[in-house]
Amino acid sequence: MASNQVLDDISEKIASGLRLLGGAKQEAESQVRSIVEGALQQLDVVTDERMLVQEAMLKKSQQDMQDLVERIKTLEEHMKDLESKA
């Protein structure tokens, strides 16, 4: 469970960062943001926008493949008709 280890590491770093920074709110927020951003980069997280683009590309590819399957079926039927007439 590498994800759990990463999350535990994040929690530990956040707590450590808050203790070190004490009451300095801006510095604490900056430290936490930096830690979380680093952790998210390790987890290879994508944005909603990028995910939507990937989903649209997949949907189009699936439709293109289905169109090609139908076209192949039509061509195969046409070939059978030509062979039976020959």
N, C-alpha and C positions, 0 to 999 in steps of 0.2 A: 504494500500500500504506500507507494511513493507519494501519492497525493496527501495522505494523512501526515506523513513526515514533513512535507513542505508546509502544510497548514500549521502543524505544531511549531515548526521553525519560525513561521510568520508571527504566530502568537507570542512566542518567546522574544522575538526581536522587537515587537511592538511594546510589550511590557518593559523590556530593558530600555528601549528608547524613551518611554515615558518617565521611567525612574531617573534616567540620566538627565533628562531635560527639566524635570521638576515642573514648575508652574508656568513655564514659558510656552503659552498656547500656540503661537505661530510656529515656533520651532518644532513643537511636538507634532502639529498637523503636517508640517513639511516632512518630518522624519517618517511618520506613519504613511503618508502618501508615497514616499520613495520606496518604502519596504513593500507596500502592497503592489505598486507598479512592477517592482522587480519580481515578486512572486507570480504575478499574472503573466509576465513574459516567460517565466519558466514553465508555466502550465500551457503555453501555446494557445491562449484564448483569442478568439476573433471577435470583431465588432458585429453588432446586429446588421449593419449595412453590408459588410463583407459576406455575412452568412446569407443574406437575402439575395445578393448577386450570385453566389454559388448555387443556391437553390434554383434560381431562374435559369442558370446555365444548365443545370442537371435536367430540369423539366424540358428545356428545349432539345437537349441531346436525346432524351427518352422519346420525345415526339418524332424527332428526325429518324431515330432507329425504327420506330413503329411504321413510319411512312416508307422506309426502305424495305421492311419486311413485306408490307402490302404490295409494293412495287415488284419485288422478287416473285411473290405468289402469282401476280398477274402475268408476268413474263413467262413463268414456268407453264401456266395454263395455255398461254398463246403458243409456246413451243410445242406442247402436246397436241394442240389442234393442228398445227402445221405438219407435225410428224404423222398424224393419223391420216391426213389428206395426201401425203406423199406416197 
